[in-house]
Amino acid sequence: NADGSLRANIYGPEWMKNKDLKNIYYYANVEICFGKFIVAGYVGDVGVIMDKNMRYRGNLPKKILMFDFSGNHKATLDLGFEFTSFCVDEENSRIIVNFSGRENPLGYFELNVSELE
């Protein structure tokens, strides 16, 4: 809240699925949008992985989770591709994503906010 007190711990839909793994990285990029939602990039797996050339790199999210301000899970958007960042375009009701390793890295998808309420 505005006083700095913790209102809720927010858990993803697969929380503790990988509880035996160490160094799990859950969230990346978190934004507040439309005055009522928390939007977060979701990894839910180990934080460091090896790429195809056997080099270590940070694991990137493939999903975006949406929660209300009470911490209730509202939606999971599985993008199917790793992304490095996203931003919410509230004026046009969409999320703009910067994908990793794609020929066309910039993409967006529209949100129907009324369906999430």
N, C-alpha and C positions, 0 to 999 in steps of 0.2 A: 504494500500500500504506500501512500505518499509519506507516511511516517517512517518507512524503511523496515517495517515488520513483515516477516514472511507470511504470506496468505495461504500458500499451498505448495506442496511438492508435486510436481507434474511428472507423471510416468507415461511412457509410450505404451502402445498396445502389446508389445512383445517384451515388456520389462522383465528382467530376470530370465529370459529365455537362454541367455548365454552366461548365466551366473557363475559358472565354473571357470570362465576365461578371465584372465587378468588384463588390466589396462583397457577396459571397454570404453569406447568413445560414443556417447549417446547423441548429443546435440551440437549443432553448428548453426551459425546465423539465426538469431532469434529476433523477431520483430513483433510489435504490437500494431494491429491494423483494424480499421473500421470502428475504432473505439470500443471493441468488444472481443477481439480475438488475439490469441498468442499464436504466432506461426513460427515453426522451427524446422530447420533442416535436420534430418535424422539419419544417423549411421547405425547405431545399435550393434556394433561389432568391434573388433580390435581396432585400436587407433593407428597402428602402423602395420603396413603390409609390404610385400615385395611386388615390384612391377614385373613385366614380361622379361626384362633384362636382368632380373635378380637384384635390383637395387631397392633399398627401402624408401618408402614414401608414405605420406599421411593418407589414411583412408578417407574417402569423401562420401558425403551423403548421396542417396538415390531417392530418398523419400522426403516429403514435407508433411509434417503433422500440424493439425490445427486444434487448438483448445479454446474453451471459453475462459473468462477471467476467474472462474471458480476451479479451474484445472480439469474440467471434464473434456475428454477426448471427443472432438466433433468430426474429424475426417482425417484420413491418411491418403495422401496423393503419391502413388508410386510412379515416379517418372521414368524408371527403367534405365536411366543413364546417370553416371556420377555428375555432380555439379559442384562448382566452387563457390558460388554465391547466388543470392536471389534478392529481389526487392519487390515490395507490394506497390502496385499502382492503384491506389484507392479510387482515383477519379474514373478510371476505366474498368474497375473491378477485375483486375488480373494480376497474376504473379509473373514477373519477368525473371528468367533463369539464365545464368552463364554456365553452360555445360562444359565438361572437361573431355578432351579427346574426341570431339566430334568435328566434322568438317564445317558445319554451321553451328558455332557454339552458342549463339543467342537464340532463345526461344521464349515463348510465353503461353500461358493458358488462362482462360477466363474463369472467374469464380461466380457462382450464383450464391451470393451471401445469404439470401432468404432461405435457401435449402439447409444452411448450417445452423440456423437459429432454432 
